[in-house]
Amino acid sequence: PRNKNIKVYVNDGLYPRDEAKVSVFDSSVQGGDAVWEGLRVYPEGIVCLDKHLTRLHESAKTLAFTDIPSKAEIKKAIQMTLDANGMDNETHIRLTLTRGEKITSGMDPRLNQSGSCLIVLAEWKPLVYDNNSGIKVLSTSQRRNAPQYLDSKIHHNNLLNNIIAKIQANVAGKDAGLMLDDRSFVAELNGSNLFMVKNGKIYTPYAHACLPGITRSTVIELCKKSNIEIHEQDITLSQLYNADGVFATGTMGELTPVVEIDGREIPKGDSLQRKMLQLFSRNIRSYCETLA
Ligand code: PMP
């Protein structure tokens, strides 16, 4: 009910929720042909805003979108959306940039004649996971795309792999689906990156088949600043099962302990893991950027 009266920015202005629409000819409908970012707003600003806008721009450039709005234009649209909704402290924003409306159905980018379409959807959302109790995950049969199939650095809306992984987890009564890469090393969860604690060190998979998450990069940076040993490396399921601690990272959920993988219990109380979670929550607001 809280989100019923929100206004959403679509393309050129703000619309009440029920009127905020894209065309059935939009590239996102015709082919999942869009890129996106999930942002977290605190009273201090938006977490790692510039990194999110850069990733959106790089994804759109890779896909050869045209008329891509500048960072300043996107910031202005975000400001208008937050103002129109009276949201000045804690909320979630989903930025979507589609290739735009096509002149007829089909996937050929040349059918797009109007340039890209920006959507700014700011919505208060409860967190998906309870960071205190942690989450249970299932390793799924659905592989994360490796670069030779679809470059994981593109943060695109072609999310069917992740959705299938999530369905498998749902059917098993678990919170998230774990996805391996093409070589059967751990890639990530269906919507967040993974870290493992073992013998006083922290490990995370190479950004081979996982999204190079911005929260992931913040965790790596905080570790380096605090002299916590952190390594990117190939990680197997067996290594994860036998870790001293495992946690997931993402912009909205921040750091979430993983307490079970495929029925194996993962300890939650490791001192380095607790230290890392604390370090993150104490520092994340210093990563906030204002729109001005
Ligand atoms: N992996 C996937 C598949 C995701 O969708 C997300 C969230 N967009 C993440 C990881 C976490 O990325 P970030 O830390 O940049 O939010």
Boltz pocket constraint, residues with backbone or C-beta under 6 A from the ligand:
constraints:
  - pocket:
      binder: B
      contacts: [[A, 38], [A, 162], [A, 188], [A, 189], [A, 190], [A, 191], [A, 192], [A, 193], [A, 210], [A, 211], [A, 212], [A, 213], [A, 214], [A, 215], [A, 216], [A, 249], [A, 250], [A, 251], [A, 252]]
      max_distance: 6.0
